[in-house]
Amino acid sequence: MSEAPHLAEPIAGHCLCGAVQITVTGMHREVDVCHCDMCQRWGGAFYAGVEGEDFSLAGEESIATYRSSDWAERAFCKTCGSNLWYIFLPTGNRTFLAGLFDLPEGFPIKHQIFVDEKPDWYDIAQESAMKTGAEIIAEAKAAGFEFD
């Protein structure tokens, strides 16, 4: 569980067309940023995700999932193509695309990961912890996860 403050009220978001609606309760007041090659291909640049203590969905018939690796699954809206979430399968941890929600001010970046895969054509100005892919994989292995 994150040590970041949580939003007191649930926050609702939706895909571009509104077919999928997501409500997150206990949203952590921080954004995770990933620069890995898969996130770049999935969203055109980096992935910015938010998480919470719980969530509910409406429009599940419009959701499709894609198993992008042995350890990850990504979801999108079948109607408009909006990316919805990323799940780290070994833990079930799910983060939702930050852009699905009208977030209040004051959401810092928790950390930026896979910074070694970030292209040189963009930079994020906000200071945050920056970890390479090797560092993230080492942390996951130290926590008991295995990768092929």
ROSE-4610 file (N, C-alpha, C; in Angstrom, 1 decimal, always signed):
// ROSE-4610
residu = [M/M/M/S/S/S/E/E/E/A/A/A/P/P/P/H/H/H/L/L/L/A/A/A/E/E/E/P/P/P/I/I/I/A/A/A/G/G/G/H/H/H/C/C/C/L/L/L/C/C/C/G/G/G/A/A/A/V/V/V/Q/Q/Q/I/I/I/T/T/T/V/V/V/T/T/T/G/G/G/M/M/M/H/H/H/R/R/R/E/E/E/V/V/V/D/D/D/V/V/V/C/C/C/H/H/H/C/C/C/D/D/D/M/M/M/C/C/C/Q/Q/Q/R/R/R/W/W/W/G/G/G/G/G/G/A/A/A/F/F/F/Y/Y/Y/A/A/A/G/G/G/V/V/V/E/E/E/G/G/G/E/E/E/D/D/D/F/F/F/S/S/S/L/L/L/A/A/A/G/G/G/E/E/E/E/E/E/S/S/S/I/I/I/A/A/A/T/T/T/Y/Y/Y/R/R/R/S/S/S/S/S/S/D/D/D/W/W/W/A/A/A/E/E/E/R/R/R/A/A/A/F/F/F/C/C/C/K/K/K/T/T/T/C/C/C/G/G/G/S/S/S/N/N/N/L/L/L/W/W/W/Y/Y/Y/I/I/I/F/F/F/L/L/L/P/P/P/T/T/T/G/G/G/N/N/N/R/R/R/T/T/T/F/F/F/L/L/L/A/A/A/G/G/G/L/L/L/F/F/F/D/D/D/L/L/L/P/P/P/E/E/E/G/G/G/F/F/F/P/P/P/I/I/I/K/K/K/H/H/H/Q/Q/Q/I/I/I/F/F/F/V/V/V/D/D/D/E/E/E/K/K/K/P/P/P/D/D/D/W/W/W/Y/Y/Y/D/D/D/I/I/I/A/A/A/Q/Q/Q/E/E/E/S/S/S/A/A/A/M/M/M/K/K/K/T/T/T/G/G/G/A/A/A/E/E/E/I/I/I/I/I/I/A/A/A/E/E/E/A/A/A/K/K/K/A/A/A/A/A/A/G/G/G/F/F/F/E/E/E/F/F/F/D/D/D]
num = [1/1/1/2/2/2/3/3/3/4/4/4/5/5/5/6/6/6/7/7/7/8/8/8/9/9/9/10/10/10/11/11/11/12/12/12/13/13/13/14/14/14/15/15/15/16/16/16/17/17/17/18/18/18/19/19/19/20/20/20/21/21/21/22/22/22/23/23/23/24/24/24/25/25/25/26/26/26/27/27/27/28/28/28/29/29/29/30/30/30/31/31/31/32/32/32/33/33/33/34/34/34/35/35/35/36/36/36/37/37/37/38/38/38/39/39/39/40/40/40/41/41/41/42/42/42/43/43/43/44/44/44/45/45/45/46/46/46/47/47/47/48/48/48/49/49/49/50/50/50/51/51/51/52/52/52/53/53/53/54/54/54/55/55/55/56/56/56/57/57/57/58/58/58/59/59/59/60/60/60/61/61/61/62/62/62/63/63/63/64/64/64/65/65/65/66/66/66/67/67/67/68/68/68/69/69/69/70/70/70/71/71/71/72/72/72/73/73/73/74/74/74/75/75/75/76/76/76/77/77/77/78/78/78/79/79/79/80/80/80/81/81/81/82/82/82/83/83/83/84/84/84/85/85/85/86/86/86/87/87/87/88/88/88/89/89/89/90/90/90/91/91/91/92/92/92/93/93/93/94/94/94/95/95/95/96/96/96/97/97/97/98/98/98/99/99/99/100/100/100/101/101/101/102/102/102/103/103/103/104/104/104/105/105/105/106/106/106/107/107/107/108/108/108/109/109/109/110/110/110/111/111/111/112/112/112/113/113/113/114/114/114/115/115/115/116/116/116/117/117/117/118/118/118/119/119/119/120/120/120/121/121/121/122/122/122/123/123/123/124/124/124/125/125/125/126/126/126/127/127/127/128/128/128/129/129/129/130/130/130/131/131/131/132/132/132/133/133/133/134/134/134/135/135/135/136/136/136/137/137/137/138/138/138/139/139/139/140/140/140/141/141/141/142/142/142/143/143/143/144/144/144/145/145/145/146/146/146/147/147/147/148/148/148]
x = [+0.8/+0.0/+0.9/+0.5/+1.2/+1.1/+2.2/+2.2/+1.6/+1.3/+0.8/-0.6/-0.9/-2.3/-3.3/-4.5/-5.6/-6.7/-7.4/-8.5/-9.6/-10.3/-11.4/-12.6/-12.9/-14.1/-13.7/-14.6/-14.4/-14.3/-13.5/-13.4/-13.8/-14.6/-15.1/-14.4/-14.2/-13.6/-14.2/-13.8/-14.4/-13.5/-13.7/-13.0/-13.5/-12.9/-13.2/-14.6/-15.2/-16.6/-17.6/-17.2/-18.0/-18.6/-18.3/-18.8/-18.3/-17.1/-16.6/-16.4/-17.0/-16.9/-16.2/-15.3/-14.5/-14.6/-14.9/-14.9/-13.9/-13.0/-11.9/-12.1/-12.1/-12.2/-10.8/-10.5/-9.2/-8.1/-8.3/-7.3/-6.0/-4.9/-3.6/-3.3/-2.9/-2.6/-1.2/-1.0/+0.3/+0.1/+1.1/+1.0/+2.3/+2.2/+3.3/+3.5/+4.8/+5.1/+6.1/+5.7/+6.6/+7.0/+8.3/+8.8/+9.2/+8.8/+9.2/+8.7/+9.4/+9.1/+7.6/+7.1/+5.7/+4.7/+5.0/+4.1/+4.2/+5.4/+5.5/+4.6/+4.7/+3.9/+2.4/+2.1/+0.7/+0.0/+0.7/+0.1/+0.8/+1.8/+2.5/+3.6/+3.7/+4.8/+4.9/+4.9/+5.0/+3.6/+3.5/+2.3/+2.2/+1.1/+0.9/-0.3/-0.1/-1.2/-1.4/-2.7/-3.1/-3.7/-3.7/-4.3/-5.1/-5.8/-6.6/-6.8/-7.6/-7.9/-8.9/-9.8/-10.9/-11.4/-12.2/-12.7/-14.0/-14.8/-16.0/-16.0/-16.6/-16.7/-18.1/-18.4/-19.6/-19.2/-20.0/-19.7/-18.7/-18.7/-17.7/-17.8/-19.0/-19.1/-18.2/-17.8/-17.0/-15.5/-15.1/-13.7/-13.1/-11.9/-11.1/-9.8/-9.2/-7.8/-6.8/-5.6/-4.5/-3.4/-2.9/-1.8/-0.5/+0.1/+1.2/+2.6/+2.6/+3.8/+3.4/+4.4/+4.1/+3.6/+3.8/+3.5/+2.5/+2.0/+1.2/+0.0/-1.1/-2.3/-2.7/-3.2/-3.6/-5.0/-5.8/-7.2/-7.5/-8.4/-8.8/-10.3/-10.9/-12.3/-12.4/-13.3/-13.5/-14.2/-14.9/-15.6/-14.7/-14.0/-13.2/-11.7/-11.3/-9.8/-9.1/-9.7/-9.0/-8.4/-7.1/-6.4/-7.0/-7.2/-7.9/-7.0/-6.3/-5.5/-4.5/-3.5/-2.4/-2.5/-2.4/-2.3/-1.0/-0.3/+0.9/+0.3/+0.3/-0.4/+0.1/+1.4/+1.8/+1.2/+0.9/+0.3/-1.2/-1.6/-3.0/-3.1/-1.9/-1.9/-2.4/-3.4/-3.9/-3.8/-3.3/-3.3/-4.1/-4.8/-5.6/-5.0/-5.2/-4.6/-5.1/-4.2/-4.5/-5.4/-5.3/-6.0/-7.5/-7.9/-9.3/-10.1/-9.4/-10.0/-9.7/-10.6/-10.3/-9.7/-8.5/-7.8/-7.7/-7.8/-7.6/-6.1/-5.8/-4.4/-3.7/-2.4/-1.5/-1.2/-1.1/-0.7/+0.7/+1.7/+3.0/+3.3/+4.4/+4.9/+5.6/+5.1/+5.7/+7.1/+7.2/+8.5/+8.3/+9.5/+9.5/+10.4/+9.8/+10.5/+10.9/+11.8/+12.4/+12.9/+13.5/+14.0/+15.1/+15.7/+16.7/+16.2/+14.8/+14.2/+13.5/+13.5/+12.9/+13.6/+12.8/+13.4/+13.9/+14.8/+15.4/+14.5/+13.4/+12.5/+11.6/+11.5/+10.7/+11.4/+11.1/+11.5/+10.3/+10.3/+9.3/+10.0/+9.6/+10.3/+10.2/+9.1/+9.0/+10.0/+10.7/+11.6/+10.9/+11.4/+10.9/+12.0/+11.8/+12.7/+12.7/+13.9/+14.0/+14.8/+14.2/+14.8/+14.8/+16.0/+16.1/+15.3/+15.2/+14.5/+15.3/+16.6/+17.3/+17.1/+17.0/+16.7/+15.3/+14.3/+12.9/+12.9/+13.5/+13.5/+14.2/+15.4/+16.1/+15.2/+14.4/+13.5/+12.4/+11.9/+10.8/+11.4/+12.6/+13.2/+13.5/+13.9/+14.2/+12.9/+11.8/+10.5/+9.9/+10.7/+10.3/+9.6/+9.6/+9.0/+10.1/+9.6/+10.5/+10.1/+11.1/+10.9/+11.7/+11.1/+11.7/+12.7]
y = [-1.2/+0.0/+1.2/+2.2/+3.5/+4.3/+5.1/+6.0/+7.4/+7.6/+8.8/+9.1/+10.3/+10.6/+10.1/+9.9/+9.4/+10.4/+10.4/+11.3/+10.8/+11.7/+11.3/+10.8/+11.4/+11.1/+10.2/+9.4/+8.6/+9.6/+9.1/+10.0/+9.1/+9.7/+9.0/+9.5/+8.5/+8.8/+8.0/+8.2/+7.5/+7.5/+6.6/+6.6/+7.8/+7.9/+9.0/+9.0/+7.9/+7.9/+7.7/+7.4/+7.3/+5.9/+4.9/+3.6/+2.9/+3.2/+2.6/+3.7/+3.4/+4.4/+3.7/+4.4/+3.8/+4.8/+4.2/+5.0/+4.4/+5.2/+4.8/+5.4/+4.5/+5.0/+4.9/+5.8/+5.8/+6.0/+6.9/+7.1/+7.7/+7.1/+7.6/+8.9/+9.9/+11.2/+11.3/+10.5/+10.5/+9.8/+10.0/+9.4/+8.6/+7.4/+6.6/+6.8/+7.0/+7.2/+6.1/+5.4/+4.4/+4.8/+4.6/+5.0/+3.7/+2.5/+1.3/+1.3/+0.5/+0.4/+0.0/-0.9/-1.4/-0.2/+0.5/+1.7/+2.7/+2.9/+3.9/+3.4/+2.2/+1.7/+1.7/+1.4/+1.4/+2.7/+3.8/+5.1/+6.2/+5.9/+6.9/+7.6/+7.5/+8.1/+7.3/+8.0/+7.4/+7.0/+6.1/+5.8/+6.5/+7.2/+7.9/+7.2/+6.6/+5.8/+6.2/+6.1/+6.3/+5.0/+4.9/+3.7/+4.1/+3.1/+3.4/+2.1/+2.3/+1.1/+0.2/+0.7/-0.1/+0.7/+0.0/+0.6/-0.2/+0.5/-0.1/+0.3/-0.6/-0.4/-0.4/+0.4/+0.3/+0.2/-0.5/-0.7/-1.8/-2.8/-3.9/-4.6/-4.6/-5.2/-4.5/-3.3/-2.5/-2.6/-3.5/-3.6/-4.8/-4.6/-5.7/-5.7/-6.9/-6.9/-7.6/-7.2/-7.8/-8.1/-9.4/-9.9/-9.4/-8.4/-7.8/-8.5/-9.2/-10.0/-11.1/-11.9/-12.9/-12.3/-11.1/-10.5/-9.3/-9.0/-7.8/-8.0/-7.3/-7.2/-5.8/-5.4/-4.0/-4.1/-3.0/-3.0/-1.8/-1.9/-0.7/-0.8/+0.3/+0.4/-0.1/-1.1/-1.7/-0.7/+0.3/+1.3/+2.4/+3.1/+4.2/+4.0/+2.9/+2.6/+3.2/+3.9/+4.5/+3.4/+3.6/+2.7/+3.0/+1.9/+2.0/+1.7/+0.6/+0.2/-0.8/-0.9/-1.9/-2.7/-4.0/-4.9/-5.6/-5.5/-6.4/-7.7/-8.7/-10.0/-10.7/-10.7/-11.4/-10.9/-9.6/-9.0/-8.7/-8.5/-8.0/-6.5/-5.8/-4.4/-3.7/-2.9/-2.3/-0.8/-0.1/+1.3/+1.7/+2.8/+3.4/+4.6/+4.8/+5.9/+7.2/+8.0/+9.3/+10.2/+10.1/+11.0/+10.7/+9.5/+9.2/+10.0/+10.6/+11.3/+12.8/+13.6/+15.0/+15.1/+15.0/+15.0/+16.3/+16.4/+17.7/+18.1/+19.3/+19.8/+19.0/+19.0/+18.5/+17.0/+16.5/+15.1/+15.0/+14.8/+14.7/+13.3/+13.3/+12.0/+11.2/+10.0/+9.1/+8.8/+8.2/+7.9/+7.7/+7.7/+7.4/+6.1/+5.1/+3.9/+3.6/+2.7/+2.4/+3.6/+4.5/+5.8/+5.5/+4.3/+4.0/+3.7/+3.5/+3.3/+4.6/+5.7/+6.9/+7.5/+7.9/+8.5/+9.9/+10.5/+11.8/+12.9/+12.7/+13.8/+14.3/+13.8/+14.4/+14.3/+15.2/+15.2/+15.6/+15.1/+15.5/+16.4/+17.6/+18.6/+18.3/+17.8/+17.6/+16.6/+16.9/+16.1/+14.9/+13.7/+12.5/+11.4/+10.3/+9.2/+8.6/+8.3/+7.8/+6.5/+5.4/+4.1/+3.4/+2.8/+2.1/+0.8/+0.2/-1.1/-2.2/-2.2/-3.1/-3.0/-1.7/-1.5/-2.0/-1.8/-2.2/-3.8/-4.4/-5.9/-6.4/-5.8/-6.3/-6.1/-5.0/-4.9/-5.9/-6.2/-7.3/-8.6/-9.0/-10.2/-10.3/-9.2/-9.2/-9.4/-9.1/-9.3/-10.6/-11.5/-12.8/-13.1/-12.1/-12.4/-13.0/-13.9/-14.5/-14.1/-13.8/-13.5/-14.4/-14.7/-15.6/-14.9]
z = [+0.0/+0.0/+0.0/-0.7/-0.8/+0.5/+0.7/+1.9/+1.4/+0.2/-0.3/+0.3/+0.5/+0.9/-0.1/+0.3/-0.5/-0.7/-1.8/-1.9/-1.0/-0.3/+0.6/-0.2/-1.3/-2.1/-3.3/-3.7/-4.9/-6.1/-7.1/-8.3/-9.5/-10.4/-11.5/-12.8/-13.7/-15.0/-16.1/-17.3/-18.4/-19.6/-20.5/-21.8/-22.7/-23.8/-24.7/-25.1/-25.4/-25.9/-24.7/-23.5/-22.4/-22.2/-23.1/-23.0/-21.7/-21.3/-20.0/-19.0/-17.8/-16.7/-15.6/-14.9/-13.8/-12.6/-11.5/-10.2/-9.3/-8.8/-7.9/-6.6/-5.6/-4.2/-3.5/-2.6/-2.0/-3.0/-4.0/-5.0/-4.3/-4.6/-4.1/-4.8/-4.0/-4.6/-5.1/-6.2/-6.9/-8.2/-9.1/-10.5/-10.7/-11.2/-11.6/-13.1/-13.5/-14.9/-15.3/-16.5/-17.0/-18.5/-18.7/-20.0/-20.9/-20.5/-21.2/-22.6/-23.4/-24.8/-25.0/-24.2/-24.4/-24.1/-23.1/-22.8/-23.9/-24.4/-25.5/-26.7/-27.0/-28.2/-27.9/-26.6/-26.2/-26.3/-25.8/-25.7/-26.5/-27.2/-28.0/-27.3/-26.0/-25.2/-23.9/-22.8/-21.5/-21.0/-20.0/-19.4/-18.0/-17.8/-16.5/-15.8/-14.7/-14.1/-12.6/-12.2/-10.9/-10.3/-9.0/-8.4/-7.1/-6.6/-5.5/-4.7/-3.6/-2.7/-3.3/-4.2/-4.8/-6.0/-6.8/-8.0/-8.4/-9.2/-9.8/-11.3/-12.1/-13.6/-14.0/-15.1/-15.8/-17.3/-18.1/-19.5/-19.8/-18.9/-19.1/-20.4/-21.1/-22.4/-23.4/-23.1/-24.1/-23.8/-22.8/-22.4/-23.0/-23.6/-24.1/-23.4/-23.2/-22.5/-23.5/-23.2/-24.0/-23.1/-23.1/-22.3/-23.0/-22.6/-23.3/-22.9/-21.8/-21.5/-20.5/-20.0/-19.1/-17.7/-17.5/-16.2/-16.2/-17.4/-17.5/-18.5/-18.1/-19.0/-19.1/-20.2/-20.5/-21.0/-20.7/-21.2/-22.0/-22.8/-23.7/-24.0/-24.4/-24.8/-26.2/-26.4/-27.8/-28.7/-28.2/-29.0/-29.5/-28.6/-29.0/-29.0/-28.4/-28.4/-27.2/-26.3/-25.2/-24.3/-23.9/-23.0/-21.6/-20.9/-19.6/-18.4/-18.4/-17.2/-17.6/-16.6/-16.7/-15.4/-15.5/-14.3/-14.3/-13.1/-12.9/-12.4/-13.2/-12.9/-11.6/-11.3/-10.1/-8.8/-8.8/-7.5/-7.7/-9.0/-9.2/-9.1/-8.9/-8.8/-10.1/-10.1/-11.3/-11.1/-12.2/-12.3/-13.5/-13.4/-14.4/-15.1/-16.3/-17.0/-16.4/-16.0/-15.2/-16.1/-17.4/-18.3/-18.3/-17.8/-17.7/-16.7/-15.8/-14.7/-14.7/-14.2/-14.0/-12.6/-12.5/-11.2/-10.6/-9.3/-8.6/-8.7/-8.4/-8.4/-7.3/-7.4/-6.3/-6.4/-7.6/-7.8/-8.3/-7.4/-7.8/-8.5/-9.2/-9.8/-8.7/-8.5/-7.5/-7.9/-9.1/-9.7/-11.2/-11.8/-13.3/-13.4/-14.1/-14.2/-15.7/-15.9/-17.2/-17.9/-17.2/-17.7/-18.8/-18.7/-19.7/-21.1/-21.1/-22.4/-23.0/-22.2/-22.6/-23.8/-24.8/-26.0/-25.6/-26.4/-26.0/-26.5/-27.2/-27.7/-26.7/-25.5/-24.4/-23.1/-22.2/-20.8/-19.9/-18.7/-17.7/-16.7/-16.6/-15.8/-14.3/-13.8/-12.4/-11.9/-10.8/-10.1/-9.5/-9.7/-9.1/-9.1/-8.4/-8.4/-9.8/-10.3/-11.7/-11.6/-12.1/-12.0/-13.4/-13.7/-14.9/-15.0/-16.1/-16.2/-15.4/-15.4/-14.6/-13.1/-12.7/-11.3/-10.9/-11.7/-11.5/-11.5/-12.4/-12.5/-11.2/-10.8/-9.6/-8.4/-8.3/-7.1/-7.2/-8.3/-8.4/-8.1/-8.6/-8.2/-6.7/-6.1/-4.7/-3.9/-4.5/-3.8/-4.1/-4.9/-5.1/-6.5/-7.3/-8.7/-9.6/-10.5/-11.4/-12.8/-13.7/-15.1/-16.0/-17.1/-18.0/-18.9]
